[in-house]
Amino acid sequence: MYEAQTFEAILQRMLSRVTDNVDKRPGSVIYDALAPAAAELAQLYAELDINYNLSFADTASGDYLTRRAAEFGVQRKPAVKARRVGRFYGEGDAPIDVPLGSRFGISGLFYTVVSKLGAGIYALECETAGAAGNQPYGALLPVDYVAGLVRAELATVIVPGEEEEDDESLRQRYYAAVNEPPFGGNVADYKQKIGAIEGVGGVKVFPAWQGGGTVKCTIIASDYSAPAGALVAAVQEEIDPPGRSGQGSGLAPIGHRVTIAGVQPVTVHVATTVTLAGGVSVGQVQEPIEEAARAYLLGLRKAWAGESQLIVRIAQIEAAILTVPGVIDVTGTTLNGSAANVTLDAEEIPVLGTVVVNA
């Protein structure tokens, strides 16, 4: 808005207001007197332009966007600690109980036992917030002595850990709250309430899916994978508890019988033939090609909540493969043995299976 207010433009306006019978050349008294003031004014205009942009949701960032969104009741999501399944064994691999509050470590991270799920099976919470808690699997080491413990394992993710919400995600939720006001169990209401639950990365709402008063909400985990059964159950309990369905015991309005479901993963196997640059072998490009295909499918899963259905396209897979260094050309790509795109249902997401690369 103030791009034209440069040091030179401001100084020239100031000098033009000085009578012409005064020396106004660089180095003159009047020039040297006005130049510092012009520099300060130019800096002031630059900061004014920054603050002007920070006052609008479409150009605000950081704390300024947080404050703008909060005016409409949209809060930035904080970082979330991962919850994982832990399995504990004693002599002869017999399941054993461990004290709640026990701490275990793996790969530089520490997990605390928070609840019992079954015989020798517990829910563990990562002490470090963020996605890092989703990654390690395998043997856990106790921080303190646990009587009878022989082996401990860190298993599946119950609630994925999340980083603090980024600006773009918050901006989109702000727009949705302003442009699609949630009210009384409308679609926007379900999307906002379920989307705010820890571990949920997106939701699709299917009104009247089994007649009037029934609602089906399908969720995807915050790491854009199929949600664990425990997460689906937790969301169901918060929205419309089983046994009290339709009574308004949860966040759903009275009379709404809500079913929470998780997205269904569909494995996509890829086979392709590539032309390689001189001196490059298939072994060198195998892993990068797999990563390129995996990144493409992740992008589709991130867009799942906003699409009626996902289509895995061969052209996009080949375009991703062509970005791999050493690959000159690609042809003959098939998905699940067919040279056709894979069209998924509304509640399905693609996950990468095998990747066969021929040269």
VEXDREN-2710 file (C-alpha; in Angstrom, 1 decimal):
% VEXDREN-2710
k/r/px/py/pz
1/MET/0.0/0.0/0.0
2/TYR/2.9/2.4/0.8
3/GLU/5.4/1.0/-1.8
4/ALA/5.8/4.5/-3.4
5/GLN/6.8/6.1/-0.1
6/THR/10.6/5.5/-0.6
7/PHE/13.4/7.5/0.9
8/GLU/14.0/9.2/-2.4
9/ALA/10.3/10.1/-3.0
10/ILE/9.9/11.5/0.5
11/LEU/13.1/13.5/0.4
12/GLN/12.2/15.0/-3.0
13/ARG/8.8/16.1/-1.7
14/MET/10.5/17.7/1.3
15/LEU/13.0/19.5/-0.8
16/SER/10.3/20.7/-3.2
17/ARG/8.8/22.6/-0.3
18/VAL/12.0/24.6/0.2
19/THR/12.4/27.8/-1.8
20/ASP/14.5/27.5/-4.9
21/ASN/16.9/30.3/-3.8
22/VAL/18.4/27.9/-1.2
23/ASP/21.1/25.3/-2.1
24/LYS/19.4/21.9/-2.1
25/ARG/22.2/19.8/-3.6
26/PRO/23.5/16.7/-1.8
27/GLY/25.9/17.9/0.9
28/SER/24.2/21.2/1.4
29/VAL/22.9/22.2/4.8
30/ILE/19.2/21.8/3.9
31/TYR/19.8/18.5/2.2
32/ASP/21.7/17.1/5.1
33/ALA/19.0/18.4/7.5
34/LEU/16.1/16.8/5.7
35/ALA/17.8/13.4/4.7
36/PRO/17.7/11.8/8.2
37/ALA/14.1/12.8/8.6
38/ALA/13.2/11.3/5.2
39/ALA/15.0/8.1/6.1
40/GLU/13.0/7.8/9.3
41/LEU/9.7/8.5/7.5
42/ALA/10.5/5.9/4.9
43/GLN/11.1/3.3/7.7
44/LEU/7.9/4.4/9.3
45/TYR/5.9/3.8/6.1
46/ALA/7.5/0.4/5.8
47/GLU/6.5/-0.6/9.3
48/LEU/3.0/0.9/8.7
49/ASP/2.6/-1.3/5.6
50/ILE/3.6/-4.4/7.6
51/ASN/1.1/-3.6/10.4
52/TYR/-1.6/-2.9/7.8
53/ASN/-1.1/-6.4/6.4
54/LEU/-1.1/-7.9/9.8
55/SER/-4.5/-6.5/10.5
56/PHE/-6.3/-8.6/7.9
57/ALA/-6.8/-12.4/8.1
58/ASP/-5.6/-13.1/4.6
59/THR/-2.2/-11.5/5.1
60/ALA/-1.7/-11.9/8.9
61/SER/0.7/-14.4/10.4
62/GLY/1.8/-15.7/13.8
63/ASP/0.4/-14.2/16.9
64/TYR/-1.5/-11.6/14.8
65/LEU/-3.4/-14.3/13.0
66/THR/-4.0/-16.1/16.3
67/ARG/-5.6/-12.9/17.7
68/ARG/-7.7/-12.2/14.6
69/ALA/-9.1/-15.8/14.5
70/ALA/-9.7/-15.7/18.3
71/GLU/-12.1/-12.8/17.8
72/PHE/-14.4/-15.3/16.1
73/GLY/-13.9/-18.1/18.6
74/VAL/-11.4/-19.9/16.4
75/GLN/-8.4/-20.9/18.5
76/ARG/-5.0/-22.1/17.1
77/LYS/-4.6/-25.8/17.9
78/PRO/-1.7/-26.4/20.3
79/ALA/0.9/-29.2/19.8
80/VAL/-0.5/-32.6/20.9
81/LYS/1.3/-35.4/22.6
82/ALA/1.1/-38.8/20.9
83/ARG/-0.7/-41.6/22.6
84/ARG/0.6/-45.1/21.9
85/VAL/-0.1/-48.7/22.8
86/GLY/2.5/-50.3/25.0
87/ARG/2.8/-54.1/25.6
88/PHE/4.5/-55.5/28.7
89/TYR/5.7/-59.0/29.3
90/GLY/7.2/-61.0/32.1
91/GLU/8.7/-64.5/32.3
92/GLY/7.7/-66.7/29.4
93/ASP/6.2/-63.7/27.6
94/ALA/3.3/-63.7/29.9
95/PRO/1.5/-60.3/30.0
96/ILE/2.2/-58.4/33.2
97/ASP/0.8/-55.2/34.9
98/VAL/2.9/-52.1/35.3
99/PRO/2.2/-49.1/37.6
100/LEU/0.4/-46.1/36.1
101/GLY/2.9/-43.3/35.8
102/SER/5.8/-45.6/34.9
103/ARG/8.2/-44.0/32.4
104/PHE/9.9/-45.7/29.5
105/GLY/12.3/-44.5/26.9
106/ILE/13.0/-45.2/23.2
107/SER/15.1/-43.3/20.6
108/GLY/15.6/-40.3/22.9
109/LEU/11.9/-39.9/23.7
110/PHE/10.1/-40.8/27.0
111/TYR/6.6/-42.2/27.4
112/THR/4.4/-42.3/30.5
113/VAL/1.9/-45.1/31.2
114/VAL/-1.5/-43.4/31.6
115/SER/-4.2/-46.1/31.4
116/LYS/-4.7/-49.8/31.2
117/LEU/-6.3/-51.2/28.0
118/GLY/-6.0/-54.9/28.7
119/ALA/-3.8/-57.6/30.2
120/GLY/-0.3/-56.3/29.8
121/ILE/-1.5/-53.6/27.4
122/TYR/-1.5/-49.9/28.3
123/ALA/-1.9/-46.5/26.8
124/LEU/1.3/-44.5/26.9
125/GLU/1.6/-40.7/26.4
126/CYS/4.8/-39.2/24.9
127/GLU/6.3/-36.5/27.1
128/THR/7.3/-34.5/24.0
129/ALA/4.5/-32.9/22.1
130/GLY/4.5/-33.1/18.4
131/ALA/4.7/-35.6/15.6
132/ALA/8.0/-37.0/16.8
133/GLY/6.1/-39.2/19.3
134/ASN/4.5/-41.1/16.3
135/GLN/7.7/-42.4/14.9
136/PRO/9.6/-44.9/17.0
137/TYR/8.5/-48.6/17.3
138/GLY/10.1/-51.4/19.2
139/ALA/11.7/-52.2/22.5
140/LEU/11.1/-49.8/25.4
141/LEU/13.6/-49.4/28.2
142/PRO/12.2/-48.6/31.7
143/VAL/13.4/-45.4/33.4
144/ASP/12.7/-46.8/36.8
145/TYR/12.7/-50.4/38.0
146/VAL/9.5/-52.3/37.3
147/ALA/9.2/-55.6/39.2
148/GLY/8.8/-58.7/37.0
149/LEU/9.3/-56.8/33.7
150/VAL/11.3/-58.8/31.1
151/ARG/10.3/-57.1/27.8
152/ALA/8.3/-54.0/26.8
153/GLU/7.3/-52.9/23.3
154/LEU/5.9/-49.6/21.9
155/ALA/3.2/-50.5/19.3
156/THR/0.5/-48.7/17.4
157/VAL/-0.5/-45.1/17.5
158/ILE/-3.8/-44.4/19.4
159/VAL/-3.9/-40.6/19.0
160/PRO/-1.2/-39.2/16.7
161/GLY/1.0/-36.4/18.0
162/GLU/0.6/-33.1/16.2
163/GLU/2.7/-30.0/15.8
164/GLU/1.2/-26.6/16.7
165/GLU/-1.3/-25.7/13.9
166/ASP/0.3/-23.7/11.1
167/ASP/-0.9/-20.4/9.8
168/GLU/-2.5/-21.7/6.7
169/SER/-4.5/-24.3/8.5
170/LEU/-5.7/-21.8/11.0
171/ARG/-6.6/-19.3/8.3
172/GLN/-8.7/-21.9/6.5
173/ARG/-10.6/-22.8/9.7
174/TYR/-11.1/-19.1/10.3
175/TYR/-12.6/-18.6/6.8
176/ALA/-14.9/-21.7/7.4
177/ALA/-16.1/-20.3/10.7
178/VAL/-16.9/-16.9/9.2
179/ASN/-18.3/-18.0/5.8
180/GLU/-20.1/-21.2/7.0
181/PRO/-21.3/-20.5/10.5
182/PRO/-21.9/-23.6/12.5
183/PHE/-25.3/-23.9/14.1
184/GLY/-27.6/-26.5/15.6
185/GLY/-26.1/-29.6/14.1
186/ASN/-25.6/-28.4/10.5
187/VAL/-22.8/-29.9/8.5
188/ALA/-20.4/-27.0/9.4
189/ASP/-21.2/-27.6/13.1
190/TYR/-20.1/-31.2/12.9
191/LYS/-17.0/-30.4/10.9
192/GLN/-15.9/-27.8/13.4
193/LYS/-16.7/-29.8/16.6
194/ILE/-15.2/-33.1/15.4
195/GLY/-12.2/-31.3/13.7
196/ALA/-11.3/-29.7/17.0
197/ILE/-10.9/-33.1/18.7
198/GLU/-7.3/-34.2/19.3
199/GLY/-6.1/-36.7/16.8
200/VAL/-8.6/-35.8/14.1
201/GLY/-7.2/-34.5/10.8
202/GLY/-10.4/-34.1/8.8
203/VAL/-14.0/-35.2/8.7
204/LYS/-16.7/-35.9/6.1
205/VAL/-20.3/-35.6/7.1
206/PHE/-23.1/-37.7/5.6
207/PRO/-26.5/-36.3/6.7
208/ALA/-29.6/-38.6/6.9
209/TRP/-27.5/-41.6/5.8
210/GLN/-30.0/-44.1/7.3
211/GLY/-33.1/-41.9/7.4
212/GLY/-34.1/-38.7/9.2
213/GLY/-32.1/-37.9/12.3
214/THR/-29.1/-40.1/11.4
215/VAL/-25.7/-38.7/10.7
216/LYS/-22.5/-40.4/9.7
217/CYS/-19.2/-38.7/10.3
218/THR/-16.1/-40.3/8.8
219/ILE/-12.7/-39.1/10.2
220/ILE/-9.1/-39.3/9.2
221/ALA/-6.3/-39.2/11.7
222/SER/-4.2/-36.0/12.1
223/ASP/-1.3/-37.8/10.5
224/TYR/-3.6/-38.5/7.5
225/SER/-3.8/-42.2/8.1
226/ALA/-6.7/-44.4/9.0
227/PRO/-7.6/-43.7/12.6
228/ALA/-7.1/-46.3/15.3
229/GLY/-10.2/-47.9/16.7
230/ALA/-9.5/-46.2/20.1
231/LEU/-9.6/-42.8/18.4
232/VAL/-12.9/-43.6/16.6
233/ALA/-14.4/-44.7/19.9
234/ALA/-13.2/-41.6/21.7
235/VAL/-14.7/-39.4/19.1
236/GLN/-18.0/-41.4/19.2
237/GLU/-18.1/-41.0/23.0
238/GLU/-17.6/-37.2/22.8
239/ILE/-20.1/-36.6/20.0
240/ASP/-22.9/-39.1/20.6
241/PRO/-22.1/-41.7/23.4
242/PRO/-23.2/-45.3/22.6
243/GLY/-26.2/-46.4/24.7
244/ARG/-27.4/-42.8/24.9
245/SER/-27.6/-42.0/21.2
246/GLY/-29.9/-39.2/20.2
247/GLN/-30.3/-38.0/23.8
248/GLY/-28.0/-35.0/23.5
249/SER/-25.5/-36.6/26.0
250/GLY/-22.6/-35.5/23.7
251/LEU/-21.9/-32.6/21.4
252/ALA/-24.5/-33.7/18.9
253/PRO/-28.0/-32.1/19.2
254/ILE/-30.9/-33.9/20.8
255/GLY/-32.5/-36.2/18.2
256/HIS/-29.3/-36.8/16.1
257/ARG/-28.1/-40.3/16.1
258/VAL/-24.5/-40.0/15.1
259/THR/-22.2/-42.8/13.8
260/ILE/-18.5/-42.1/13.8
261/ALA/-16.4/-44.2/11.4
262/GLY/-12.8/-44.1/10.2
263/VAL/-11.6/-43.9/6.6
264/GLN/-10.7/-47.1/5.0
265/PRO/-7.2/-47.5/3.5
266/VAL/-6.9/-48.9/0.0
267/THR/-3.4/-50.3/-0.9
268/VAL/-2.1/-49.0/-4.3
269/HIS/0.6/-51.2/-5.9
270/VAL/2.7/-49.4/-8.5
271/ALA/4.7/-50.9/-11.3
272/THR/6.6/-48.7/-13.8
273/THR/9.4/-48.8/-16.4
274/VAL/12.0/-46.0/-16.4
275/THR/14.7/-44.8/-18.6
276/LEU/17.8/-43.9/-16.6
277/ALA/20.7/-41.6/-17.1
278/GLY/24.1/-43.2/-17.9
279/GLY/25.7/-44.8/-14.8
280/VAL/22.5/-44.8/-12.8
281/SER/21.1/-48.2/-11.6
282/VAL/17.6/-49.2/-10.6
283/GLY/18.8/-49.7/-7.0
284/GLN/19.8/-46.1/-6.9
285/VAL/16.4/-44.7/-7.9
286/GLN/14.2/-47.4/-6.2
287/GLU/13.9/-45.6/-2.8
288/PRO/13.5/-42.1/-4.2
289/ILE/10.8/-43.3/-6.6
290/GLU/9.0/-44.9/-3.6
291/GLU/9.3/-41.6/-1.7
292/ALA/7.9/-39.6/-4.6
293/ALA/4.9/-41.9/-4.9
294/ARG/4.4/-41.9/-1.2
295/ALA/4.5/-38.1/-1.1
296/TYR/1.9/-37.9/-3.9
297/LEU/-0.5/-40.2/-2.1
298/LEU/0.0/-38.2/1.2
299/GLY/-1.0/-35.1/-0.7
300/LEU/-4.2/-36.9/-1.8
301/ARG/-4.9/-37.9/1.8
302/LYS/-4.4/-34.4/3.0
303/ALA/-7.1/-33.2/0.5
304/TRP/-9.5/-36.1/1.3
305/ALA/-11.8/-34.1/3.6
306/GLY/-12.4/-31.4/0.9
307/GLU/-13.0/-33.8/-2.0
308/SER/-16.1/-35.9/-2.8
309/GLN/-13.7/-38.8/-3.7
310/LEU/-10.1/-39.3/-4.4
311/ILE/-8.6/-40.5/-7.7
312/VAL/-5.1/-41.8/-7.9
313/ARG/-3.9/-40.8/-11.3
314/ILE/-1.1/-42.5/-13.3
315/ALA/-0.1/-39.2/-14.9
316/GLN/0.6/-37.7/-11.5
317/ILE/2.5/-40.8/-10.4
318/GLU/4.7/-40.6/-13.5
319/ALA/5.2/-36.8/-13.0
320/ALA/6.4/-37.5/-9.4
321/ILE/8.8/-40.2/-10.7
322/LEU/10.2/-37.8/-13.3
323/THR/11.3/-35.5/-10.5
324/VAL/13.7/-38.2/-9.2
325/PRO/17.4/-37.4/-10.2
326/GLY/18.7/-39.9/-12.7
327/VAL/15.3/-40.7/-14.3
328/ILE/15.0/-39.5/-17.9
329/ASP/11.7/-41.0/-18.9
330/VAL/8.9/-43.2/-17.5
331/THR/6.4/-45.4/-19.3
332/GLY/4.1/-48.3/-18.8
333/THR/3.0/-47.4/-15.3
334/THR/0.2/-49.5/-13.8
335/LEU/-1.7/-49.2/-10.6
336/ASN/-2.8/-52.5/-9.0
337/GLY/-2.0/-54.3/-12.3
338/SER/-4.1/-52.0/-14.4
339/ALA/-3.2/-49.1/-16.7
340/ALA/-6.1/-47.1/-15.4
341/ASN/-6.5/-44.6/-12.6
342/VAL/-7.7/-45.9/-9.3
343/THR/-11.0/-44.2/-8.2
344/LEU/-11.8/-44.5/-4.5
345/ASP/-15.0/-44.3/-2.7
346/ALA/-15.9/-41.2/-0.6
347/GLU/-14.6/-42.9/2.6
348/GLU/-11.4/-44.4/1.2
349/ILE/-7.9/-43.2/1.2
350/PRO/-4.8/-44.5/-0.8
351/VAL/-1.8/-46.0/0.9
352/LEU/1.3/-47.1/-1.0
353/GLY/1.9/-50.8/-1.4
354/THR/4.7/-52.3/-3.4
355/VAL/6.7/-50.3/-6.0
356/VAL/8.2/-52.3/-8.8
357/VAL/10.7/-50.4/-11.0
358/ASN/11.9/-51.8/-14.3
359/ALA/14.6/-50.2/-16.4
END
